């Protein structure tokens, strides 16, 4: 029996926000042998998407989830017959579960209750996509506000404290304008990989004056020299930022405006990827796409597709407490090591991350490999 605890979440932080119930549900510690019916996949690995009844059609759906579903529906994996399906997806959007967000879909529990119980089967063989979880002030809360049952969760910003290794899938966080299809030409940033770059390391982004995720971003200004190390932040990212500004904000904002984000990405050897309010960041993919080597500063973050990717060969991971030692670490990195990191990072991006289609396909490849490995074990 799952432990269900109901609390009221205050919804007064955004204009137009409403009071809502935040239902906290403890997930059971699922593993593939315990929570996945391999017999459904013995003859095929088809994917079925639950339809949307008319009463749910007005529920908001993000461009990203629309594109993911569209790709699957147009692929060879898709079937419209649940009886021949191995994997199941929800037709309703679960990608944004921040109850303050205008993209939050409130009636997901009602949608699940409307499904054929024999097909939903307490979430068994289901795959749930999620990019945003938790809300102010504790963005570390991985609760999705509905009972996911025995479903696998493919999510961004996974924490190793909540991630079910070998069952869940860790996703990258990406913008709606991330390429849908595979790009025909190499990115300009990748083309610059072989040459030297102007800056050793850079970061341009938000600085949180208070709250979760503020620690590291409040430190990086100590590293800024405006020459080979560029670390610029801004407090100006909420409508009420002036009410919370500190003595550094105005000077930080002025220095921030002097630098172009894309130019820094294209001309830096290393790019910082510190945690924000959540563990993951858009800049992780943006950094890889530009050909800059990511320096990840986000304790307990399960990096995207960690099940199939050796990130030690493609990124540098630094503990948040060691952020101020980053320049020394990077300056001691040999040219050979830099070359290896760049080449590996480019290979990972091109193979698994360069488009929404590629990302979506790799999710299925991970599940497919688990299924293949299971049947190989059965025949030994």
Buried (B, 14 or more C-beta within 10 A) or exposed (E): EEEEEEEEBEBEBEEEBEEBEBBBBEBBEBEBEEBBEBEBBEEEBBBBBBEBEEEBEEBBBBEBBEBBBBBBEEEEBBBEEBEEBBBBBBBBBBBBBBBBBEBBBBBBEBBBEBBEEEBBBBBBBBBBBBBBBBBBEEBBBBBBBBBBBBBBBBBBBBBEEBBBEEBBBBBBBBEEEBBBEEEEEEBEBBEBBEEEBBBBBBBBBBBBBEEBBBBBBBBBBEBBEEEBBBBBBBBBEEEEBEEEBEEBBEEBBEBBEEBEBEBBBBBBBBBBBBBBBBBBBBBBBBBBBBBBBBBBBBBBBBBBBBBBBEBEEBBBBBEBEEBEEBBEBBEEBEEEEBEBBBBBBBEBBBEBBBBBBBBBBBBBEBBBEBBEEBEEEEEE
